[in-house]
């Protein structure tokens, strides 16, 4: 009798157990559960509808076939769509799974990105309209449509409202204005975030508004704290103002990886140096960055001048393996040579750094003097496998 009762209990428990979600278990990686897409769209507010807002730039859509989505690991973790790579997440399997889950929840039929150098924010549509499924993002910010605007903050262009700095587009004003227009056209009112990379992948989506419809306004103290916490700003140069871009990095998380066939040194989506087919030079550059403990990566001008800082100051402890050229900041001059502008040292023949124009060159001179740079360092010898940066002698 006791055995019969135990059997009945076991059968009952097995019947009551819910169906398991689809599981993708990559080899030698933690187990990940991928949630199947919702079959019942959640209702959106009546205000969410495509409008006649004119976009500053044309949209570039990629078709999405949700049924074909899968995750593959080749040289990196990738989300594939209709037999082609949709997004590459490097060594981060968890971020790839999060992207896969988000797409299956939103169920878009087309997808677009906004960003000049790289995608800053993405968005999906379903048959040309706002996706009916908001999904369940792990992290998101609410946008106030009444106060959201494109605005310059500390030398970079941001999408912000009265409560938060929502997205940072760096030096690209046109991208910030495009994001604002897209938000207004399709009625997006949330920014979701995918993954734990720095920064995470951001995407617009729409969700029901709060019943009160009130506007949240941050205090001046909170706004100032948000601006101080920005990881991407301009460089404040005395007598010039904000120029270029300064990106905070964690040297411990910089890595070597492949990008478009080249070996690169990268921090998240930010490419710090490109080294073609030379993996060893890329690894030498990585070691220099980590040994010198660089904390900021800086970009200036249209000629592509880049350098690093340590605690917002010029690096001093440059490894002995790095080739260096000393110069006297007081002798720097901007000259036009063969139709191109250059920052030159003691003589016109000593070309140090390129400049996109005479004005850029004059700003670069002030920038070099502001940080006290007096040494141009170089990793690699070939023009295709070289990374240059500025430093200060001891």
N, C-alpha and C positions, 0 to 999 in steps of 0.2 A: 504493500500500500504506500509506504514512504517513497519507494522508487518511482511509482506512478505519479505522485504529487510533484516530485522534483522534475520529472520529464515534462509535466504540464506547464510548470513555471518557466522552464527553459524555452519551450515552444512559444509561450506567450511573450516572453521578452524578445525573442527573435522576430516576431511579427510586429511588435511595437517599435522596433529600432528604425529610425528614419533612414531614407536613402542617402548614400554617401555622395558628396559633391565630386565632380570630375577632378582627378588628382594627376598632376604632372610631376614626376620625380626625376630630376636631372641627375646624371651620374655624379657621385662624389660630392653632391651639394645637399644642403638642408632640404627637407621635404616642403613642398609648397602646394596649397590648395587653391585651385582656380575656380571661381564662382561662375556658374552658367548665367547667361544673360536673363534679365527679367522679361517676362512675357506680357506683363501688364504695364503700359506706360503710366507714369504718375502725372496727374493733371498739372499744367502750368498756369500761372495767372494770365488773364486776358490781355495784359499789357505786353506779354512776350510774343511778338510777331515781327516778321521782317518789315522794315520801314524803307522809306525812300532816301535814306541818308546816302550821300555820295562819298565814296571812298577815295582817299588821296592816291592810292596805288591799286592796281588790279590784283585780285585774289588769285592765288595759284593753288588749285585743289588737286588732291590725289584721291582716287576712288578707293573706297574701303569695302571689302567683302568680308563681313564679320565671320561668316561660316568657314572661311579659309584661314583665319588667324591661327598662328601657332608660334611656339618658341623653339629656337634652335641655338645650339652652341657650336660654332665653327672656331674661328680664332677669338670670338667673344660671344657674349650673350646677346641675341638679337630677336626682335619680334618681326615675324614675316607676315605679309599680306599678299594674297593672290600670287604666291610663288616668288615674291621679291622682298628684299629687306625693307622694312618700314622704319624701324628705329634700332639703333645700336647702343647697348648699355655697357660696353666694355666687359669688365670682370664682375659686374654687379647683377647676379641672377635675381635677387629680390626685386630690384627696380624693373627688370624686364617682366617679371610676373605681375607687378603692380600695373604696368602699362597694358598688358594683356587683359587683366581684369577690368580696367577702366573702359577700354574699348568695347568689351562685351556687355558692359552695363549701359553705356551711352548708346550703343548700336548705331553709329553714324554711317552714312553712305559716302561721305566725302570729308576730307580733312585738309586743313591749311595751317601754315605757320607764319609768324611775323617775326622778322629779325634780319638784319643785314649780314653781320658776320656769322651769326648762328641763331637758331630759333630761340626767341625769348618767351613767346607764348603761342600755344596752338589752339585750335578750335575745330569742332566737328559739326556738320549739319546732316540732317536726314532729309533727302530729296529737296535740298535747297532751303530748308527751314530749320529753325532751332530744334535740336534733338529733343524728343519728348521725354526721354529718360534722363534725369539728373544724375543718376548713379549714386554711389556712396563713397565719396572721396574720404581718405583718411585724414586729410588736412585741407582746409580751404579758408579763404577770406571773403567776406561779403562786400560787394561794391555798392555804393550809393549812387544810382544813376543821376541824381540831381546835382551832386557836387563833384563827380569824377571828372578829371581834366588831365591834359598833358602839361607838365610843368617842369621847369628846370630846378633841380635841387643839388646843391654842392657841385655844380659843374656838369651834371649828367641829366638826361631827360627821363622823367618818370611818369607813370600813370598813377595818379593818386586821387583820393577823395578827402573829405574833411576829417576822416578817422584814421586812415592808414596810407602808407606808401605801398602801393600794390605791386608794381612791376618796375624794373630798372632797365632802360634801353641804352644806357651809356651815352655816347656822343651822338646817337642817331635820333634827331628830332622827328624825322619823317616816320620812323617806326612807332614812336609813341603816339603820334597823331593818327596813324593807321589803326593802332589798337583801340584808341578811343572811338573812332568812327565805326569799327567792327562791333564794338560793344553796343553802341547806340543803334546800329542797323538791325542787329539780331536780337536785341533785348537781353544780352548776357548780364547777369548780376552777381556772379561768383567767379572767383579764381581758385581752381583746384590745383593741388600739387601732388606730383607722382614721384615716389622714390625718396631715398635718403641722400642722394648725391648733393654736391654743393656747386651751384644752386640746383634744387629739384626741378623737374620738368613741370612747367605751368601750363594750364589750359583753361579757357573760358567755358562756362556752362551756365544754364539757367535753372533756377529753383523758385518755388513759391516765396513771395515776399512775406515779411513779418506782418501780422495783422494790424499793428499800430501804424506802420509806415513812417515812423519817426526817423529823423536824421541824427546819426551819432556824430558828435563833434569831439575830437581829442583836445585835451588841454595843451597849452603851450609847452609844458614840461614834457608831456608824452611825445609831442611832435619833435621836440629837440632831441629826446632820447632816441627816437626812430632814426633821425638824420645822423646822429653820432654812430649808430649801429650799422649804417650802410656799408656793405662790403665792396661796393663799386662806386667810386666818386671821381671827380676831376682832381687835378693837382693845383693847389692854391699857390701861385707864384707871385711874390711881391712885385708890384708895379705892372703886373699883367692881368692877374685874376686867375680864374680857373681855366686850365688848359689840359688837353689830353685826357687819359683815363688811368685811374689807379685801382687795382683789383687786389683785395686782401686774399692771401693764399696760406694754406697750411703746408709747409714744406714736407711734412711727414706723409702727406697724401698725394704728392706729385708722383706721376708714374710715366713709364715708357710704354707706348702702345702704337699700333698701326692706325693710320688715318689716310684714306685715299691712296693707298700704296706706299706711303712714306712712314718711316719711324719718326714719332714725335714725342716730345716731353709735354705732358698736359696736366692740368689741374681741373678735374671735372670736364666740362665742355670747353674750357679755355686752353688754346694751344699756346704754350710758352716758347716753343722752338721746334722747327721742322728740319729733319736731317736726311731726307731722301732715303737711300738704301743702306745708310751707315748706322746700324744698330749700336755699334760700339761707341760712336761719337755721341749718340743720344744718351747712352748710359753714363758716359763721362759727364755730360751736362747735368744729368739727374744727380750724380754724386756731388757736383759743385753746388747745386742748389740746396741740397740737404746738408752738406758740410758747412756752407756759409749761413744756413738757417734764414734764407730770404723769407720775408713776410708779406711783401707787396710786389706785384708785377705791374709795370707801368708801360703805357703806349702813348706815343706822341706823334702828331702830324701825319700827313698823307704819304710821307716817304717811308713810314714803317719803323721809326726809331723805337726800340724797346730797352728797358733796363729794370733792375730790381732795387728794392729798398729793404732795410732791416729796421723795423720799428719806426717807419716813416723817415728814416735817415739814410744817408749814403752808406753802403756796405764798406767796411774797412778790412775785415779779416778774409781777404780773398785767398783761396788755396794757391800754393806755389806752382801747381801744375798748370795754372791758367796763364796764357800769354797776355802780357799787358804793355800798353804804350802810354807813357807819361806825357802830359801836356800842361802848359801853364794857362789857367782859366783867363788871366788878364790879357793874353795874346789872341784869344779867339776872335775870328772875324768871319763874316758871311760873304761868300764870293760866288759869282756865276762862272762856271767853267764848262765849256762845250755845251752851253745851253741848259745846264742843270745847276741848281743851287747847292752849295756845300758849306758845312761848318769846318773851317780850316784852322790849323795850329799856327806855329810861328811863321810859316811861309805858305804861299798859295799851293805849293806842291804837296803839302802835308794835309791830305783830305781825311777828316775824322768821321763826320756823320752827314748823311744826306738831308736835305730840306726840300719840301714841296714848293716853296716860294721864298722870296726875300723876307717877308713878314714872319713866316714860320721859322726861318733861320734865326732872326733876331729874338723871337720868343724862346727858341732853344738855347741861345746863349744865356739868357736870363735864368732859364731853368737850371742849366748846368752850374751857374754861379750860385743860385739859391741853395742847391744841395751840396755845394762844395766839391763836386766831382773834379778829379784831376788825372784820371786814369781810364783808358778804354781797354776793356778786357775782351778776349776772344777765345771761344772753344771751337776747335776744328780748324782745318786749313783750307778746305775747298769752299768756293762761294756758295755751293749748294748744301753744304753740311756745316754751317757756321752759326754760332749764336754769340752775339756781342752784347755786352752790358757795361755800364759805367760804374766806377768805384772811386773811393777816396783813399789816398796814400796814408799810411800810418804816421 
